[in-house]
Amino acid sequence: MGAIFLKLAARYWVDYVHTHSRMKTFLHSCGSIYRLLPDLIDAGYDIINPVQTNCVEMNPARLKREFGASITFWGGGCDTNQ
């Protein structure tokens, strides 16, 4: 239930920005967000920053292959352990 509410709220604000400007929307997120990417794309986000490559399921080549046509991965890979 909470995830649905958050997705609807995100969609509202992303749509607002896209409707009233030429700006892109981006989300700053740390950690493994692989499983959330389909919902973030569906909510309309344009850009994800950063890509924390040392986390589970966050292989840059895989992310690009599976989601690269739908969302931009902005910035270099981030390894916060180094």
N, C-alpha and C positions, 0 to 999 in steps of 0.2 A: 504494500500500500504506500509506504513512504517513498519507495523508488519511483512509483508512478507519479506521485505528487511532485517530486523533484524534477522529473523529466518534463512534466507539463509546465512547471514554472520556468525551467530553462528554455523550453520551446517558446513561451510567451515573450521573454526578454530577447531571445535571439531573433525572433520574427520582428519584434519592435525595432531593433537596431537595423535589420536588413530592409525594413519597409521605409524607415525614416532617414536613412543615410546610405552611403556607399561603403561604409566600414565593414570589415570582416570581424567575426567574433572568434575569440580564442579562449582556451581554458588552460590555466596552469594547473598541472597535476603531477604529483610525485608518486613513485611506486608503480606497481603493476596495475595498469588500467586496461589490459587487453580485453578482458571480458566485458568491460563497460563501453568499449568503442562503438559497437553497433548502436547502443542507445544514445551515445553522444552525437553520433552522425545523424541519427534519426531526429534528435532535438535541434539539429541545424548548425552545430558548431562547425567552423571552417578550419580551425587551427588548434593543434595540441602542442604545448610547450611546457617542459622539456620532455624528452624521451629518456627515461631512466633505464639505460640498457643493461644494468646489472641486476635487474629484477626479473622474476619469473615471467615467462611468456612475452618479454619485451625485446625480442630480437629484431633489429631494425629492418633486415631484409624481409622477414616474415610480415612485419607490420606494413611495409610498403607494398608487398605483393597482395595482401588481403584487403587493405584499406586505403592504399595510396590514391586510388581514383576518386575517393569520396572525402578525404580530409588531408590537410597538410600537416606534416610533422616538422615543426619549426625549431631550429637550433640544433646544436650538436648533441650527440649522445651524452648523457650525464651519468657518471658513476660517482655517487656521493661517498663511497667507501674509500676513495683515493684522494 
